[in-house]
Amino acid sequence: MALTMRTAFRTVDRGMRSALGVFEFCDAPDCLLRVRVTSATHALSLPGRVVAKQAPLLELHLWNEHIPPVPPDGPDLAWAVHTQRRLIASCHVLADKMSRDPRFAAVQAVGGITVILLPGKGTGGEKLFRRLGFWVFPYHSALGRFGEFWENLYSWWIMWTFNPSTLRHRQLIHLCRTEVWMLTDEFLRRYGANDERRQ
């Protein structure tokens, strides 16, 4: 029964990605990101610039089928380090693609909305995103708490379908959505071909 439901939800997820315009920018099996070109639903106050409402953004989406399987007891240090390295490598590939692909020419910021951060300042997830160069903001759905509940439910189903061990210590009612954004210029500086930190 669970297998049938997971298969069905994979189909639903493919349909949702297609409807939203989420696409793969590379075909590497270790890439952890898909992307979507969209518009800002509200102004973003980032260091050095305010990105206006309706400005073009590049929204990052986890490539769920490529996320390393979480150990049965939940994420451990080895899993976290391995996943972080693959995420950084994916950002390098994306930056290279952005510098050459006209679809990304007008994009003013890179980031998105995630539930993988635990609520509260100074948590491991927030520290990770800040180390990666993103600025972290509270998320508020345009539809209020009602909208956030349905968005969180969809995220919960995604985790249950693709990596159920991530739910071992997380309940639906405790999921918290967070926005993470970085100016495009900063993203290209950090992860582009001339980044000296690239390995």
Stockholm file with secondary structure:
# STOCKHOLM 1.0

chainA/1-199         MALTMRTAFRTVDRGMRSALGVFEFCDAPDCLLRVRVTSATHALSLPGRVVAKQAPLLELHLWNEHIPPVPPDGPDLAWAVHTQRRLIASCHVLADKMSRDPRFAAVQAVGGITVILLPGKGTGGEKLFRRLGFWVFPYHSALGRFGEFWENLYSWWIMWTFNPSTLRHRQLIHLCRTEVWMLTDEFLRRYGANDERRQ
#=GR chainA/1-199 SS CHHHHHHHHHHHHHHHHHHHTCBCSCCCTTCCEEEEEEECSSCEEETTEEECTTCEEEEEEECGGGSCCCCTTCCCHHHHHHHHHHHHHHHHHHHHHHHHCGGGTTCCEEEEEESCSCSSTTCHHHHHHHHTTCEEEECCCTTHHHHHHHHHHHHHHHHHHHCGGGGTTCCGGGCCCEEEEEEHHHHHHHHSTTCTTCC
#=GC SS_cons         CHHHHHHHHHHHHHHHHHHHTCBCSCCCTTCCEEEEEEECSSCEEETTEEECTTCEEEEEEECGGGSCCCCTTCCCHHHHHHHHHHHHHHHHHHHHHHHHCGGGTTCCEEEEEESCSCSSTTCHHHHHHHHTTCEEEECCCTTHHHHHHHHHHHHHHHHHHHCGGGGTTCCGGGCCCEEEEEEHHHHHHHHSTTCTTCC
//
